[in-house]
């Protein structure tokens, strides 16, 4: 028997398991695929504070402080680099939005500056097109390697006694007397006193028997990875107005030299299939072409590189594009870490600490009232705002 079962092994689940194991709890992670198989592996893997909702920014800033020491804490590389984030305006009409991003962030203590023209931007990032109008710049933003990070958390949790069960699907959360007693999987029943549901787009079927759901609109992004090239771009970049489908993109150059870039938020229409135990979604040809074109317009050198791979990644979008970090009042021992809306990778380290505190009956290290499930009210009243942030 475990004290806690964590359902889902992206960065949120892995970090939660590690923090619980560090606190002396016995933990089992159950994942239907493999580590970082979905959102955490599909992501751009930006570690970004700039452009956050003001309610979420304190979490991102706290997370970055953890990221800065994370390799040492986990005794493993995460691929984390802190070379900044550029949120770019492709036209003069984007400049007011960029000024708002800078004003809102600096008001909360974030180091942000406004770059007023192409020359100022290219002083930081000469690979960016001279046609870009302006940008915001946050030097303490960065990026990491998603697979390295999740596996570093898993190995550190394992050294503390955490167990893993991959390729196993949770079918139900078991309760007795109004509180969690374990989970039932496709191989049997696993007893536990608490469950943390960190399962991304999946999981509302597990909440339905309790009359609960996290309101989600499942969206997607198209992601492209090129063949490696010489270092050209140190920063993560994204467009200021990601609702502009023709220009929306975000990207970075990986530590191995490959460019990794995405489209803006798209409607999910293609089928998820399993191949060799892995979830796969193929983007439409039109989406793939548009993604290459929009990023190429910003970083022209990317158009000369061979495409190594491409995929669609799913996004668990909540109505306000903020996550749910909460315990469930009506089911003692059930906790939720879902709905990160495409920008939860940065938050992973602080999410782990918040969820471990909730499970242990302690005050979380940061205020989380804005992330309560109850904020949505009745399901039929929920309206979804457009997501315009890149993770």
C-alpha positions in Angstrom: 0.0 0.0 0.0 1.1 3.5 -0.7 0.3 6.7 1.2 -0.3 8.5 -2.1 -1.0 7.6 -5.7 -0.1 10.2 -8.3 -2.0 9.7 -11.6 0.0 11.1 -14.5 3.7 11.4 -15.1 4.3 14.7 -16.7 6.3 17.3 -14.9 3.5 18.1 -12.4 3.0 14.5 -11.4 6.7 13.7 -11.2 7.5 16.8 -9.2 4.6 16.1 -6.8 5.8 12.5 -6.3 9.3 13.8 -5.6 8.2 16.4 -3.1 5.9 13.8 -1.3 8.7 11.3 -1.2 11.1 13.9 0.2 8.5 14.6 2.9 8.7 10.9 3.9 5.5 9.7 2.2 5.3 6.4 0.3 4.3 7.2 -3.3 3.3 5.4 -6.4 3.0 7.0 -9.8 0.6 5.4 -12.3 0.9 6.4 -15.9 -0.9 4.9 -18.9 2.0 5.6 -21.3 5.6 6.5 -20.3 7.1 9.6 -18.6 6.5 12.9 -20.3 4.4 11.1 -22.9 1.9 13.9 -23.4 1.9 17.6 -22.5 5.2 17.7 -20.8 6.9 15.9 -23.7 5.1 17.6 -26.5 5.7 21.1 -25.1 8.0 23.9 -26.2 9.4 23.5 -22.6 9.7 27.2 -22.0 10.4 28.4 -18.4 8.6 31.7 -18.7 7.4 34.3 -16.3 6.7 37.2 -18.8 3.2 37.5 -20.2 1.6 35.5 -17.4 -1.8 36.3 -15.9 -1.1 38.4 -12.8 -2.6 35.7 -10.6 -0.2 33.1 -12.0 3.0 35.2 -12.1 3.9 34.7 -8.4 3.9 30.9 -9.0 6.1 31.3 -12.1 8.6 33.6 -10.3 8.8 31.1 -7.4 9.2 28.3 -9.9 12.1 30.0 -11.6 13.9 30.3 -8.3 13.6 26.5 -8.0 14.7 25.9 -11.6 17.9 27.9 -10.9 19.0 25.2 -8.4 17.1 22.2 -9.8 20.0 20.3 -11.4 21.8 20.4 -8.1 18.8 19.4 -6.1 17.9 16.4 -8.3 21.5 15.6 -8.9 20.8 15.3 -12.6 20.8 17.5 -15.7 17.5 19.1 -16.8 18.9 21.0 -19.8 17.8 24.3 -18.1 19.2 27.5 -19.5 18.3 31.0 -18.5 18.9 33.1 -21.6 15.7 35.1 -21.6 12.4 35.4 -23.4 11.4 37.7 -26.3 7.7 38.3 -26.8 7.7 40.0 -30.2 5.4 42.2 -32.1 5.2 41.5 -35.8 3.4 44.7 -36.6 3.0 48.2 -35.0 -0.5 47.2 -33.8 1.2 44.7 -31.4 3.1 47.4 -29.6 0.4 48.4 -27.0 0.1 44.8 -26.0 3.9 44.6 -25.5 3.9 47.7 -23.4 1.1 46.2 -21.3 3.1 43.0 -20.7 6.1 45.1 -19.5 4.0 47.3 -17.3 2.1 44.5 -15.7 5.2 42.4 -15.1 7.3 45.1 -13.7 4.5 46.2 -11.3 4.8 42.7 -9.7 8.6 42.9 -9.5 9.6 41.0 -12.7 12.7 42.2 -14.6 11.2 43.2 -18.0 12.2 45.8 -20.6 10.6 47.1 -23.8 12.7 46.9 -27.0 11.3 49.6 -29.3 12.6 48.5 -32.7 14.3 45.9 -34.8 17.8 47.1 -34.0 17.2 46.8 -30.2 15.8 43.2 -30.7 18.6 42.1 -33.0 21.2 43.3 -30.5 19.9 40.4 -28.3 18.9 38.0 -31.1 20.5 38.7 -34.5 18.7 35.7 -36.0 15.3 37.4 -35.8 13.9 39.1 -38.9 14.6 42.8 -39.3 10.9 43.2 -40.1 9.8 42.6 -36.4 8.4 45.8 -34.9 9.2 45.6 -31.2 9.5 43.1 -28.3 9.4 42.7 -24.5 12.5 41.0 -23.0 12.7 39.1 -19.7 16.3 38.0 -19.0 15.4 35.6 -16.2 13.1 33.5 -18.5 14.6 30.4 -20.2 13.9 26.8 -21.2 14.7 23.2 -20.3 14.7 19.7 -21.8 11.3 18.2 -21.0 12.4 14.5 -21.0 15.5 15.2 -19.0 13.6 17.1 -16.5 10.8 14.6 -15.9 13.2 11.7 -15.7 15.5 13.7 -13.3 12.5 14.1 -11.0 11.6 10.4 -11.3 15.1 9.2 -10.5 15.3 11.5 -7.5 11.9 10.3 -6.3 13.0 6.7 -6.8 16.0 7.2 -4.7 13.6 8.3 -1.9 11.4 5.2 -2.4 8.8 6.3 -4.9 7.5 3.5 -7.2 6.3 3.7 -10.8 3.7 1.8 -12.8 3.9 2.6 -16.5 1.6 1.3 -19.2 -1.2 1.0 -16.6 -4.4 2.8 -17.0 -6.5 4.0 -14.0 -10.1 3.1 -14.5 -11.6 4.4 -11.2 -10.8 6.2 -7.9 -11.9 4.0 -5.1 -13.5 5.4 -1.9 -14.7 4.2 1.4 -16.8 6.2 3.8 -16.4 9.4 1.8 -12.6 9.3 1.5 -10.1 7.9 -1.0 -9.1 4.2 -0.5 -7.1 3.7 -3.6 -7.5 3.3 -7.4 -8.6 0.5 -9.7 -6.4 0.1 -12.8 -6.6 -2.3 -15.7 -4.5 -4.7 -13.7 -6.0 -4.5 -10.3 -6.7 -2.4 -7.2 -3.9 -0.3 -5.6 -4.7 0.9 -2.0 -3.8 4.4 -0.9 -4.9 7.1 1.5 -4.7 9.9 -1.1 -4.7 10.4 -4.8 -3.3 13.4 -6.8 -4.9 13.6 -10.3 -2.3 15.2 -12.5 -3.4 13.7 -15.8 -3.7 16.5 -18.2 -6.5 16.1 -20.8 -7.6 12.8 -19.2 -9.3 12.4 -15.9 -12.8 13.8 -16.0 -14.1 10.3 -16.4 -12.5 9.5 -13.0 -14.2 12.5 -11.4 -17.6 11.9 -12.9 -18.8 9.4 -10.3 -18.4 12.1 -7.7 -20.4 14.6 -9.7 -17.2 16.6 -10.5 -15.3 17.7 -13.5 -12.7 20.3 -14.5 -14.1 22.3 -17.4 -11.7 21.7 -20.2 -11.6 22.5 -23.9 -9.0 20.2 -25.4 -7.0 22.2 -28.0 -3.7 21.4 -29.8 -0.6 23.0 -31.1 1.5 21.8 -34.1 5.2 21.3 -33.1 8.2 21.1 -35.5 11.7 20.0 -34.7 14.5 20.7 -37.2 17.9 19.1 -37.6 20.6 20.7 -35.5 22.5 23.7 -36.7 25.1 26.1 -35.2 23.9 28.3 -32.3 21.7 31.1 -33.6 19.0 31.8 -31.0 19.6 31.8 -27.2 16.2 33.1 -26.2 12.7 31.6 -26.3 10.5 33.7 -28.5 6.8 34.0 -29.1 4.5 36.5 -30.8 2.6 39.0 -28.7 -0.7 38.4 -30.4 -1.0 34.6 -30.5 -4.7 34.9 -31.4 -3.5 36.0 -34.9 -3.6 32.5 -36.6 -1.5 33.6 -39.5 1.4 35.0 -37.4 1.1 32.9 -34.2 4.2 30.9 -33.3 6.7 30.3 -30.5 10.1 28.6 -30.6 13.6 28.2 -29.3 16.8 26.5 -30.2 17.5 23.4 -28.2 20.8 22.8 -26.5 21.6 20.3 -29.3 21.2 23.0 -31.9 17.8 21.9 -33.3 15.0 24.4 -33.5 11.8 23.5 -31.8 8.8 25.6 -32.6 5.0 25.6 -32.5 1.9 27.1 -34.0 -0.6 29.0 -31.9 -3.6 27.4 -30.3 -5.6 25.3 -32.7 -8.8 23.3 -32.5 -8.1 19.6 -32.1 -9.7 17.6 -34.9 -7.2 14.8 -35.6 -7.4 11.4 -33.9 -5.1 10.3 -31.1 -3.6 6.8 -31.8 -1.2 4.6 -29.9 1.9 3.4 -31.6 4.3 1.2 -29.6 2.6 2.3 -26.5 3.0 6.0 -27.3 0.2 8.6 -28.0 0.6 10.1 -31.4 -1.4 12.8 -33.2 -0.4 13.8 -36.7 -1.0 17.4 -37.6 -2.8 18.4 -40.8 -0.5 19.3 -43.7 -1.9 22.8 -43.8 -1.2 23.3 -40.1 2.3 22.0 -40.5 3.0 24.3 -43.5 1.5 27.3 -41.6 3.6 26.6 -38.5 6.8 26.4 -40.6 5.9 29.6 -42.5 5.0 31.7 -39.4 8.2 30.8 -37.5 10.2 31.1 -40.6 9.0 34.7 -41.1 10.4 35.5 -37.6 13.6 33.4 -37.8 14.4 33.1 -41.5 17.4 30.8 -41.0 15.0 28.0 -39.8 13.6 27.7 -43.3 17.0 26.4 -44.5 17.0 23.4 -42.1 15.8 19.9 -42.6 12.7 18.9 -40.6 13.6 16.0 -38.3 10.1 15.4 -36.8 6.7 17.0 -36.2 3.7 16.3 -34.1 0.5 17.7 -32.5 0.4 18.3 -28.7 -2.8 18.5 -26.8 -3.7 21.3 -24.4 -6.0 21.0 -21.4 -7.5 24.5 -21.6 -9.6 25.8 -18.7 -12.1 28.7 -19.2 -9.7 31.3 -17.8 -6.5 29.5 -18.9 -5.4 29.0 -15.3 -4.8 25.6 -13.6 -6.8 23.9 -10.9 -4.6 23.3 -7.9 -7.0 22.1 -5.2 -8.3 19.5 -2.8 -11.8 18.0 -3.3 -14.0 18.8 -0.4 -16.6 16.1 -1.1 -13.9 13.3 -1.4 -11.3 13.5 1.4 -7.9 12.6 0.1 -8.5 13.6 -3.5 -6.4 16.4 -5.0 -6.3 18.0 -8.5 -3.4 19.5 -10.5 -4.9 19.9 -14.0 -5.8 22.5 -16.6 -2.4 24.1 -17.1 -3.6 25.4 -20.5 -0.4 25.0 -22.4 1.9 26.8 -20.0 2.4 24.5 -17.0 5.9 23.3 -17.7 7.6 26.3 -16.0 5.3 25.8 -13.0 6.2 22.1 -12.5 8.6 22.5 -9.6 6.4 24.9 -7.6 3.3 22.8 -8.5 5.0 19.8 -6.9 5.6 21.7 -3.7 2.0 23.1 -3.6 0.4 19.7 -4.1 2.7 18.0 -1.6 1.7 20.6 1.0 -2.0 20.1 0.3 -1.7 16.3 0.6 0.2 16.7 3.8 -2.4 19.0 5.3 0.0 22.0 5.3 -0.4 25.5 4.1 0.8 25.8 0.5 4.0 27.9 0.0 2.1 30.4 -2.1 -1.6 31.6 -2.2 -3.6 29.4 -4.5 -7.2 30.7 -4.0 -7.3 31.8 -7.7 -6.8 28.1 -8.7 -9.7 26.6 -6.8 -12.1 24.3 -8.7 -15.1 26.2 -7.2 -14.3 29.3 -9.2 -16.0 27.9 -12.3 -19.4 27.5 -10.7 -22.0 25.5 -12.6 -20.7 23.8 -15.8 -23.5 25.2 -18.0 -22.4 28.8 -17.0 -18.7 28.3 -18.0 -17.4 30.3 -20.9 -13.9 29.8 -22.4 -11.6 32.7 -23.0 -9.1 32.5 -25.9 -5.7 31.3 -24.9 -2.9 33.6 -26.1 0.1 32.5 -24.1 2.9 30.2 -25.1 4.5 28.1 -22.4 
